[in-house]
Amino acid sequence: MTETTGRDDAAARSDPLAEIVRAGGRRPTPPPDDYDQVLAAATASWQKAVSARRRRQWIGALAASAVLCAVGLAVFHFRPIAMETARTAATTLVRGQLAVQAPGTFDWHPLQAGAAIDNGARLRANGPGGASLSLGAGGLLRLRESTEVAVSAGAHLQLFDGSAYVDSGSRPPGQPIVVETGLGTVRDIGTVFEVRASAGALRVRVREGQVVVDAPGRDESFESQAGQELQIGSDGTTRRSDIATAGPEWAWAEALADAPVVDGKSLLGFLEWVSHESGRALEFQYAGDRQQAAAVRLHGSVPNLRPLDALDLMLAATDFDYTLSDAGAIVIRRRGQ
Amino acid sequence: MSLVHVDRAVARRILGGDEQAFRELFDDYFPKLYRFALVRLDGDRTEARELVQLTFCRAFENLDSFRGESSLYAWFCRICRNAIIDHARQHHRALERAPLLEDDATIQGFLDALSAPDSEQPERSVSRLQQSRLIQAVLDCLPGHYGDVLEWKYLDGLSVLQIAERLALGPKAAESYLTRARGAFREALAAVQGAQDLAHD
């Protein structure tokens, strides 16, 4: 840590940008009383604007209803936009309570977002929300609430209890993420998957790519592909089944997704992020819409939201809209087409 | 290629009654607009507060007319600038020359001025004040917390780890954020230089 700080300081001293920032001096801060007074006035204006807009929408809806009734049609489609409270975007995101037990000790200490995790440390996610971690050489790990795991170098995880979601996307080839449980060891082959360990069973659900599961005391390995679930019981039984790669079962992991960086990126890039994080295929209703989406550059930032909520938010600022197909795919189309 | 500003969606959230979006915007814009007004009102804090208050009220009343052609902050700045001009006219007062981004020194000019002590070149002290205002204005115009992060790093001397703690990010994410902030600041300064070059052509 000292070394890093030393390098930081040396770099800052010789940095022309640093000199310019220093030359600017500290920006003045408004007095707190002014903040309170202006906030009160701004809040009143905002609330007035929101009420006026709702009134207009209500009147508009009434008028529209009357027209539809007149022609004998009454089709209403109401889809609430779930605006989850903004979360911090983090390499390590803690939504519930995350506690750490350093190697060789017995005490548990609370862990904040941004904290470094020592080799061999044991983590326990308590309370609602879970936590998200980045792994040293790439790859993401999300822990559901009531999960306990030990994290060792080389992305070797020991899952004692609960559920872990692994995304090895940015990891170099040949360095698989390994999740070890009492009933089997799961190795990724460029993939996204969930492992749930309990006293009675190991469950592996693969969302993308492929994993290999080695069960202790057995010579054979089990492969599991995207859209498959493999269960190994404590009595040695195995069971396979097909699963959906999108839907409420994955909601806990989606809620821990880092906010994407969109500034300067294409709309298509954002759509591909939504597709990856939601486990849904991305389709375009008309030929050419993909190219159009690639040509739209986004500015600004989006808060931490579930992927489909972020999609709702982002598309509201564009000429594009989307629907979910019967198969669960995200189908993008231009508005009015 | 079309350009869409995400702030249009933010405006819709605010108009939809999202209190968190409203408070985030207020907390982000209030200090920036306050400084924006303060330098244009010769440092009069009372007038700055009143005109920023007027800006917020006008902006929220007309937020549904924001089309996303610019950033929302630039749109607020236009409203604030107009409020200041109206105020000056009402009081038959000449405006303090606003330190617009496009009418001040270049990056090299900043560095040149830094290397010259005030005692050697007294005229530089005025230039330094203008430069200081310009740099602060550029920091205020950067997206997100970029301006804050650069201040924490270079004025407060915080390490990347301390910045990570303040932003509730991991060290790598904070380092990446700082890199993006530096890039945005460099680009903004280059744009200032480009605008000045155009003005001088």
Chai-1 contact restraints between the chains, C-beta under 6 A:
chainA,res_idxA,chainB,res_idxB,connection_type,confidence,min_distance_angstrom,max_distance_angstrom,comment,restraint_id
A,T5,B,S159,contact,1.0,0.0,6.0,A-B,restraint_1
A,D8,B,S159,contact,1.0,0.0,6.0,A-B,restraint_2
A,A12,B,Y154,contact,1.0,0.0,6.0,A-B,restraint_3
A,L17,B,R182,contact,1.0,0.0,6.0,A-B,restraint_4
A,A18,B,Y154,contact,1.0,0.0,6.0,A-B,restraint_5
A,E19,B,L114,contact,1.0,0.0,6.0,A-B,restraint_6
A,I20,B,F110,contact,1.0,0.0,6.0,A-B,restraint_7
A,I20,B,I135,contact,1.0,0.0,6.0,A-B,restraint_8
A,V21,B,L150,contact,1.0,0.0,6.0,A-B,restraint_9
A,V21,B,Y154,contact,1.0,0.0,6.0,A-B,restraint_10
A,R22,B,Y154,contact,1.0,0.0,6.0,A-B,restraint_11
A,A23,B,F110,contact,1.0,0.0,6.0,A-B,restraint_12
A,A23,B,L114,contact,1.0,0.0,6.0,A-B,restraint_13
A,G24,B,S132,contact,1.0,0.0,6.0,A-B,restraint_14
A,G24,B,I135,contact,1.0,0.0,6.0,A-B,restraint_15
A,G24,B,Q136,contact,1.0,0.0,6.0,A-B,restraint_16
A,G25,B,S132,contact,1.0,0.0,6.0,A-B,restraint_17
A,R26,B,L155,contact,1.0,0.0,6.0,A-B,restraint_18
A,R27,B,R35,contact,1.0,0.0,6.0,A-B,restraint_19
A,R27,B,Q136,contact,1.0,0.0,6.0,A-B,restraint_20
A,P28,B,R35,contact,1.0,0.0,6.0,A-B,restraint_21
A,P30,B,P31,contact,1.0,0.0,6.0,A-B,restraint_22
A,P30,B,Y34,contact,1.0,0.0,6.0,A-B,restraint_23
A,D34,B,R49,contact,1.0,0.0,6.0,A-B,restraint_24
A,V38,B,V52,contact,1.0,0.0,6.0,A-B,restraint_25
A,V38,B,Q53,contact,1.0,0.0,6.0,A-B,restraint_26
A,A41,B,Q53,contact,1.0,0.0,6.0,A-B,restraint_27
A,A41,B,C57,contact,1.0,0.0,6.0,A-B,restraint_28
A,A42,B,F26,contact,1.0,0.0,6.0,A-B,restraint_29
A,A42,B,F56,contact,1.0,0.0,6.0,A-B,restraint_30
A,S45,B,C57,contact,1.0,0.0,6.0,A-B,restraint_31
A,S45,B,F60,contact,1.0,0.0,6.0,A-B,restraint_32
A,S45,B,E61,contact,1.0,0.0,6.0,A-B,restraint_33
A,W46,B,F22,contact,1.0,0.0,6.0,A-B,restraint_34
A,W46,B,F60,contact,1.0,0.0,6.0,A-B,restraint_35
A,A49,B,F60,contact,1.0,0.0,6.0,A-B,restraint_36
A,A49,B,E61,contact,1.0,0.0,6.0,A-B,restraint_37
A,A49,B,L63,contact,1.0,0.0,6.0,A-B,restraint_38
A,V50,B,G17,contact,1.0,0.0,6.0,A-B,restraint_39
A,R53,B,L15,contact,1.0,0.0,6.0,A-B,restraint_40
A,M83,B,D18,contact,1.0,0.0,6.0,A-B,restraint_41
A,T88,B,A168,contact,1.0,0.0,6.0,A-B,restraint_42
A,A90,B,L169,contact,1.0,0.0,6.0,A-B,restraint_43
A,A90,B,G170,contact,1.0,0.0,6.0,A-B,restraint_44
A,T91,B,G170,contact,1.0,0.0,6.0,A-B,restraint_45
A,T91,B,K172,contact,1.0,0.0,6.0,A-B,restraint_46
A,T91,B,A173,contact,1.0,0.0,6.0,A-B,restraint_47
A,T92,B,G170,contact,1.0,0.0,6.0,A-B,restraint_48
A,A113,B,A168,contact,1.0,0.0,6.0,A-B,restraint_49
A,G114,B,A164,contact,1.0,0.0,6.0,A-B,restraint_50
A,G114,B,E165,contact,1.0,0.0,6.0,A-B,restraint_51
A,G114,B,L169,contact,1.0,0.0,6.0,A-B,restraint_52
A,G114,B,G170,contact,1.0,0.0,6.0,A-B,restraint_53
A,A295,B,M1,contact,1.0,0.0,6.0,A-B,restraint_54
A,V296,B,S2,contact,1.0,0.0,6.0,A-B,restraint_55
A,V296,B,V4,contact,1.0,0.0,6.0,A-B,restraint_56
A,R297,B,L3,contact,1.0,0.0,6.0,A-B,restraint_57
A,L298,B,V6,contact,1.0,0.0,6.0,A-B,restraint_58
A,H299,B,H5,contact,1.0,0.0,6.0,A-B,restraint_59
A,H299,B,V6,contact,1.0,0.0,6.0,A-B,restraint_60
A,G300,B,H5,contact,1.0,0.0,6.0,A-B,restraint_61
A,G300,B,V6,contact,1.0,0.0,6.0,A-B,restraint_62
A,G300,B,D7,contact,1.0,0.0,6.0,A-B,restraint_63
A,S301,B,G144,contact,1.0,0.0,6.0,A-B,restraint_64
A,L313,B,A9,contact,1.0,0.0,6.0,A-B,restraint_65
A,A316,B,A9,contact,1.0,0.0,6.0,A-B,restraint_66
A,A316,B,R12,contact,1.0,0.0,6.0,A-B,restraint_67
A,A317,B,V4,contact,1.0,0.0,6.0,A-B,restraint_68
A,A317,B,V6,contact,1.0,0.0,6.0,A-B,restraint_69
A,A317,B,R8,contact,1.0,0.0,6.0,A-B,restraint_70
A,A317,B,A9,contact,1.0,0.0,6.0,A-B,restraint_71
A,T318,B,V4,contact,1.0,0.0,6.0,A-B,restraint_72
